[in-house]
Amino acid sequence: TTKMQSGVARLVPSHACERKGKKASGLHGTGRGRRHVETSCVWRPGGAGRKKRWETAPSVAGSRVWAPCWKVKAGISATIVACIVSAGQASAIEEQEVLDAQDSWASGVVRVGSLNTWEESRDAASELIRDLYAYDTTRVLFKPTLARQIPFRHTFDGALSYFVGRNDEYPEDQGFALRPWSNIAFQNSGVLMYDDVAMVSGVYALTDTQGGQTDAEYTFVYQKQKDGKLRIIVHHSSIPFGG
């Protein structure tokens, strides 16, 4: 018979657990549902300065789980237990959402430079920043490509000045988005997602209306906001070394 172990199993890396005896099917949370995984738990009896403790060994690398356990006798040195994984969701963001956010940024910047007057471009840039950056809800770490005198733009006004210029507090700004650009293509090196945050880095190729191309390296960090939309909380961009 099995016996319920009171309390909750302690989380440890999978390599720290013994993998022998029975394994139990558990549920592992994902962004759009839950799937079965194999999970094993081990009772460490202690001795030689070691504490008695429960450990879990999820098969999915990097999982963060807490699990109630049931004892199953499996020899003298250890007791294997069946665990039902009750972890939270792995990621609330799908990779396609990141790609869509990048497309919105690229098309938005191109649009800013395509308008007829500076006032129209300013209004479009203001809309782009409020829609795609999280200045309205949190602190944003923005280090744009072409900013040298004031390289970090942690405020909405600083970001707006970078995109369209005409701000005496940022005299170096000529308006990055006013180039104008005809196309911006993202080439992602990698995407990482965890819970409500996604991180992506790579190179974007910016093509102006004369056909000239500028490459810049980027890192974006997105956070899913309460309205379900991804917004940028970190944006770092720079010209490649030697470029």
Phi, psi and chi 1 to 4 in degrees:
 res  aa     phi    psi   chi1   chi2   chi3   chi4
   1 THR       -  159.3   60.2      -      -      -
   2 THR  -104.3  155.5   60.4      -      -      -
   3 LYS  -130.6  131.2 -177.6  178.2  180.0 -179.1
   4 MET   -68.5  129.1 -179.4   71.0  173.4      -
   5 GLN   -89.4  123.3  163.0   65.1   18.6      -
   6 SER   -69.5  151.9   61.8      -      -      -
   7 GLY    89.1 -166.3      -      -      -      -
   8 VAL  -126.7  140.5  178.0      -      -      -
   9 ALA   -64.4  145.3      -      -      -      -
  10 ARG   -84.1  135.9 -169.1  176.8   72.9   86.6
  11 LEU   -77.9  130.2  174.6   69.2      -      -
  12 VAL  -140.4  159.4  -62.9      -      -      -
  13 PRO   -59.6  149.8  -21.9   32.7      -      -
  14 SER   -61.7  -31.5   59.2      -      -      -
  15 HIS   -69.8  -13.5   61.8   74.2      -      -
  16 ALA   -88.0   -5.8      -      -      -      -
  17 CYS  -103.1  145.8  -66.9      -      -      -
  18 GLU   -73.7  137.1  -65.4 -179.1   10.4      -
  19 ARG  -115.5   84.4  -73.8 -173.7  165.0  -83.3
  20 LYS  -152.5  164.4   56.4 -174.3  177.2 -179.8
  21 GLY    75.5 -150.0      -      -      -      -
  22 LYS   -77.3  148.5  -69.9 -172.5  176.4 -178.9
  23 LYS  -118.6  150.9  -73.2 -174.4  177.7 -179.8
  24 ALA  -120.9  141.3      -      -      -      -
  25 SER   -74.8  131.2  177.2      -      -      -
  26 GLY  -126.6 -176.3      -      -      -      -
  27 LEU  -116.1  132.0  -69.9  175.4      -      -
  28 HIS  -117.1  126.1  179.2   72.4      -      -
  29 GLY   -70.1  142.0      -      -      -      -
  30 THR  -132.0  172.1   63.6      -      -      -
  31 GLY   -61.2  -32.3      -      -      -      -
  32 ARG  -125.0   44.0  -68.0 -173.4  179.0  -84.4
  33 GLY   135.6 -166.5      -      -      -      -
  34 ARG  -134.8  144.5  -62.5  167.6   75.7   82.3
  35 ARG  -129.9  157.5   57.4 -170.3  173.2   85.4
  36 HIS   -76.5  137.9  -73.5  -80.4      -      -
  37 VAL  -135.0  162.5  -63.3      -      -      -
  38 GLU   -93.0  128.3  -68.9  -63.5  -47.8      -
  39 THR  -133.2  136.3  -54.8      -      -      -
  40 SER  -126.9  146.8   57.6      -      -      -
  41 CYS  -124.1  147.9  -62.2      -      -      -
  42 VAL  -130.1  136.7  176.9      -      -      -
  43 TRP   -93.2  119.1  170.6 -107.5      -      -
  44 ARG   -93.4  113.3  -60.1  -67.1 -170.5 -174.8
  45 PRO   -73.7  -12.0   26.1  -34.3      -      -
  46 GLY    88.6 -162.6      -      -      -      -
  47 GLY   106.1  151.3      -      -      -      -
  48 ALA    52.4   45.4      -      -      -      -
  49 GLY    84.6   -1.6      -      -      -      -
  50 ARG   -92.8  144.7  -65.3  175.3  -61.0  172.5
  51 LYS   -89.0  149.8  -67.3 -177.7  178.4 -180.0
  52 LYS   -69.7  137.7  -64.9 -179.6  179.8 -179.9
  53 ARG  -165.6  158.7   63.1 -173.2 -175.5  -84.5
  54 TRP   -96.6  141.2  -71.8   93.6      -      -
  55 GLU  -131.7  148.0  -62.7  176.4  -12.3      -
  56 THR  -117.0  148.5   66.0      -      -      -
  57 ALA  -132.4   79.1      -      -      -      -
  58 PRO   -65.8  143.4   24.6  -33.4      -      -
  59 SER   -73.9  -24.8  -62.6      -      -      -
  60 VAL   -80.5  115.3  179.5      -      -      -
  61 ALA   -62.2  137.3      -      -      -      -
  62 GLY    82.8   -1.0      -      -      -      -
  63 SER   -65.1  148.5  -62.9      -      -      -
  64 ARG  -119.9  100.3  -65.2  -67.0 -179.1  -96.2
  65 VAL  -130.5  151.0  -62.3      -      -      -
  66 TRP  -121.0  137.4  -63.8   86.4      -      -
  67 ALA  -143.2  130.4      -      -      -      -
  68 PRO   -71.8  146.4   25.4  -32.1      -      -
  69 CYS  -126.3  150.9  -65.3      -      -      -
  70 TRP  -115.7  129.8  -73.7 -100.0      -      -
  71 LYS   -70.3  139.5  -71.7 -176.8  179.6  179.6
  72 VAL  -137.3  119.9  179.1      -      -      -
  73 LYS   -62.3  131.1 -171.4   65.8  176.3  176.3
  74 ALA  -145.2   36.7      -      -      -      -
  75 GLY   117.3 -178.5      -      -      -      -
  76 ILE   -79.5  -43.1  -61.6  174.7      -      -
  77 SER   -81.7  -23.2   61.0      -      -      -
  78 ALA  -152.0  154.5      -      -      -      -
  79 THR  -118.6  118.9  -60.8      -      -      -
  80 ILE   -81.6  141.1  -51.9  -58.4      -      -
  81 VAL  -130.3  149.5  -65.2      -      -      -
  82 ALA   -86.5  132.5      -      -      -      -
  83 CYS  -121.6  141.0  -63.4      -      -      -
  84 ILE  -105.6  112.9  -57.5  -60.0      -      -
  85 VAL   -69.2  129.7  176.5      -      -      -
  86 SER  -123.4   37.3   58.0      -      -      -
  87 ALA   -71.5  162.1      -      -      -      -
  88 GLY   -75.5 -178.9      -      -      -      -
  89 GLN   -71.0  147.0  -65.7 -176.3  -20.5      -
  90 ALA   -74.1  -43.7      -      -      -      -
  91 SER  -153.6  136.1  175.8      -      -      -
  92 ALA   -96.5    5.8      -      -      -      -
  93 ILE  -122.9  136.0  -60.5  175.0      -      -
  94 GLU   -97.2  148.5  -60.1  -69.5  -22.8      -
  95 GLU   -59.0  -34.0 -175.8  171.1   -9.2      -
  96 GLN   -62.0  -31.3 -173.4   59.2   50.3      -
  97 GLU   -63.6  -36.8  -65.6  178.8   86.6      -
  98 VAL   -65.8  -44.8  176.2      -      -      -
  99 LEU   -62.8  -39.3  -57.1 -179.1      -      -
 100 ASP   -65.5  -39.0  -68.9  -15.9      -      -
 101 ALA   -64.5  -38.6      -      -      -      -
 102 GLN   -64.9  -41.8  -69.3 -179.4  -49.7      -
 103 ASP   -61.8  -39.8  -73.2  -16.5      -      -
 104 SER   -64.1  -40.3  -64.7      -      -      -
 105 TRP   -64.1  -46.8 -170.8   92.1      -      -
 106 ALA   -62.7  -49.8      -      -      -      -
 107 SER   -67.2  -33.2   60.3      -      -      -
 108 GLY   -66.6  -42.1      -      -      -      -
 109 VAL   -65.5  -42.2  169.8      -      -      -
 110 VAL   -60.9  -41.8  169.7      -      -      -
 111 ARG   -63.8  -40.7  177.8  175.0  178.0  -90.8
 112 VAL   -54.7  -43.1  168.2      -      -      -
 113 GLY   -80.1   -7.9      -      -      -      -
 114 SER   -93.1   -7.7   69.9      -      -      -
 115 LEU   -80.6  163.9  -61.6  173.1      -      -
 116 ASN   -80.8  -33.5  -65.4  -37.7      -      -
 117 THR  -123.7  159.3   67.6      -      -      -
 118 TRP   -63.4  -37.3  179.3   83.1      -      -
 119 GLU   -61.6  -40.8  -73.0   76.4   14.0      -
 120 GLU   -65.1  -41.4  -70.4  177.0  -45.3      -
 121 SER   -64.4  -40.0  -66.0      -      -      -
 122 ARG   -61.8  -45.1  175.7 -159.1   59.6 -158.0
 123 ASP   -64.8  -39.2  -68.4  -15.3      -      -
 124 ALA   -67.7  -39.0      -      -      -      -
 125 ALA   -67.1  -39.0      -      -      -      -
 126 SER   -62.1  -42.9  178.3      -      -      -
 127 GLU   -64.4  -41.4  179.9 -178.5   -7.3      -
 128 LEU   -61.4  -45.8  179.2  150.4      -      -
 129 ILE   -65.9  -44.2  -65.7  167.6      -      -
 130 ARG   -67.1  -30.7  -67.7 -161.7 -176.9  -78.0
 131 ASP   -80.3  -35.6 -169.9   40.4      -      -
 132 LEU  -108.5  -20.0  -60.0 -177.6      -      -
 133 TYR  -108.6  155.2  -69.6   79.0      -      -
 134 ALA   -97.9   31.0      -      -      -      -
 135 TYR   -59.6  -29.0  -75.4  105.3      -      -
 136 ASP   -76.5  -14.8  -72.3  -19.4      -      -
 137 THR  -122.2  -20.0   58.7      -      -      -
 138 THR  -159.5  175.8 -170.4      -      -      -
 139 ARG   -75.8  134.2 -178.8  175.0  173.5   83.8
 140 VAL  -112.6  132.2  175.8      -      -      -
 141 LEU  -100.1  102.4  -54.4 -178.3      -      -
 142 PHE  -120.8  116.1  179.8   23.2      -      -
 143 LYS  -119.5   95.0 -166.6  -75.0  173.2 -168.8
 144 PRO   -75.7  166.8   24.3  -31.0      -      -
 145 THR   -65.3  -47.7  -44.9      -      -      -
 146 LEU  -104.2   28.5  -56.6  177.1      -      -
 147 ALA  -107.4  122.0      -      -      -      -
 148 ARG  -116.2  -49.9 -179.2 -173.0  -61.6  -89.3
 149 GLN   -67.5  -42.6  -63.6  173.1    5.5      -
 150 ILE  -126.9   85.3  -53.9  176.9      -      -
 151 PRO   -74.2  -21.3   26.1  -33.9      -      -
 152 PHE  -112.2  128.1  -59.3  102.6      -      -
 153 ARG  -117.4   86.9  -54.3  -59.9  175.8   87.9
 154 HIS   -90.7    4.1  -61.2  -33.8      -      -
 155 THR  -123.2  159.5   66.0      -      -      -
 156 PHE   -59.2  -44.7  173.9   88.5      -      -
 157 ASP   -62.4  -38.9  -71.8  -17.0      -      -
 158 GLY   -64.7  -39.1      -      -      -      -
 159 ALA   -68.5  -43.7      -      -      -      -
 160 LEU   -61.1  -41.6 -179.1   62.0      -      -
 161 SER   -60.5  -40.0  176.9      -      -      -
 162 TYR   -62.4  -39.6  177.9   73.9      -      -
 163 PHE   -74.3  -37.0  -79.4  103.7      -      -
 164 VAL  -130.5   -3.4  -65.1      -      -      -
 165 GLY    70.5 -160.5      -      -      -      -
 166 ARG    62.2   43.2  -64.6 -163.2 -172.7 -175.9
 167 ASN  -131.1  116.4 -173.7  -34.0      -      -
 168 ASP   -61.7  -21.8  -68.1  -20.2      -      -
 169 GLU   -76.4  -13.3  -65.4 -176.1   10.8      -
 170 TYR  -132.0   70.3  -56.6   90.9      -      -
 171 PRO   -63.5  -21.4   22.1  -33.6      -      -
 172 GLU   -75.4  -18.2   66.6  177.7  -39.5      -
 173 ASP   -72.8  124.2  -69.3  -13.1      -      -
 174 GLN  -106.1   -4.7  -60.2  -59.5  -52.4      -
 175 GLY    95.6   84.1      -      -      -      -
 176 PHE   -54.0  -41.4  156.4   76.5      -      -
 177 ALA   -80.3   -7.0      -      -      -      -
 178 LEU   -89.5    6.7  -58.5  179.7      -      -
 179 ARG   -41.8  -54.3  177.7   77.7  175.9 -128.0
 180 PRO   -90.2  164.5   32.4  -33.4      -      -
 181 TRP  -102.4  144.1  -54.0  103.2      -      -
 182 SER  -100.0  -21.9   62.3      -      -      -
 183 ASN  -160.7  144.1 -173.4   64.4      -      -
 184 ILE  -132.6  120.7  -60.2  174.8      -      -
 185 ALA  -117.2  122.0      -      -      -      -
 186 PHE   -85.1  134.7  -78.6   83.9      -      -
 187 GLN  -125.0   95.6  -58.1  169.1   30.2      -
 188 ASN   -75.4  133.9  -66.7  -25.4      -      -
 189 SER   -84.4  -34.2  173.0      -      -      -
 190 GLY  -171.0  153.5      -      -      -      -
 191 VAL  -129.2  129.8 -179.4      -      -      -
 192 LEU  -118.9  137.1  -61.3  175.2      -      -
 193 MET  -133.3  134.6  -68.0  173.3  -70.3      -
 194 TYR  -148.8  120.7 -178.4   75.0      -      -
 195 ASP    55.3 -118.5 -163.3   19.8      -      -
 196 ASP  -101.8   19.4   63.8  -14.3      -      -
 197 VAL  -126.4  138.5  172.2      -      -      -
 198 ALA  -130.3  140.1      -      -      -      -
 199 MET  -123.7  136.9  -65.9  154.1  -82.4      -
 200 VAL  -143.5  140.0   57.5      -      -      -
 201 SER  -137.3  159.3   62.7      -      -      -
 202 GLY   165.6 -152.5      -      -      -      -
 203 VAL  -127.5  132.1  176.6      -      -      -
 204 TYR  -110.8  141.8   35.1   24.8      -      -
 205 ALA  -103.4  118.9      -      -      -      -
 206 LEU  -106.7  119.1  -58.8   96.6      -      -
 207 THR  -107.8  126.2  -55.4      -      -      -
 208 ASP   -88.2  176.6   61.9   31.6      -      -
 209 THR   -71.7   -9.5   54.3      -      -      -
 210 GLN   -95.4   -0.6  -56.8  -57.7  -48.3      -
 211 GLY    93.5   -1.9      -      -      -      -
 212 GLY   -73.7  145.2      -      -      -      -
 213 GLN  -121.1  136.2  179.8  173.8  -50.9      -
 214 THR  -121.3  127.9  -59.3      -      -      -
 215 ASP  -102.2  138.2  -69.1  -20.1      -      -
 216 ALA  -138.2  148.3      -      -      -      -
 217 GLU   -97.6  140.7  -61.3  167.0  -19.4      -
 218 TYR  -135.8  156.3   61.4   81.2      -      -
 219 THR  -135.6  125.0  -64.0      -      -      -
 220 PHE  -116.5  140.8  -75.0   83.4      -      -
 221 VAL  -121.3  124.3  178.5      -      -      -
 222 TYR  -109.1  146.7  -62.8   91.5      -      -
 223 GLN  -125.8  134.8 -176.8  179.9   52.5      -
 224 LYS   -76.6  122.3  177.8  165.5  -78.8 -168.5
 225 GLN   -86.6  174.6  -54.3  -76.6  -72.9      -
 226 LYS   -61.6  -27.6  -69.7 -177.9  178.3  179.8
 227 ASP   -83.1    5.1   61.4    1.1      -      -
 228 GLY    85.8    2.1      -      -      -      -
 229 LYS   -98.7  141.5 -174.3  176.5 -178.4   63.6
 230 LEU   -78.1  133.5  -64.7 -168.2      -      -
 231 ARG  -133.1  151.8  -71.7 -171.0  174.9   84.7
 232 ILE   -78.1  129.3  -61.6  162.7      -      -
 233 ILE  -113.5  -19.0   57.0  174.0      -      -
 234 VAL  -138.4  131.2  176.8      -      -      -
 235 HIS  -141.5  112.2  177.1 -173.5      -      -
 236 HIS  -121.3  129.9 -176.3  -78.3      -      -
 237 SER  -140.0  140.2 -179.0      -      -      -
 238 SER  -153.7  155.3   59.5      -      -      -
 239 ILE   -73.1  137.9  -61.1  -62.3      -      -
 240 PRO   -54.1  146.8  -25.8   34.6      -      -
 241 PHE   -55.3  130.5  178.1   73.7      -      -
 242 GLY    85.1   -4.4      -      -      -      -
 243 GLY   -90.3      -      -      -      -      -
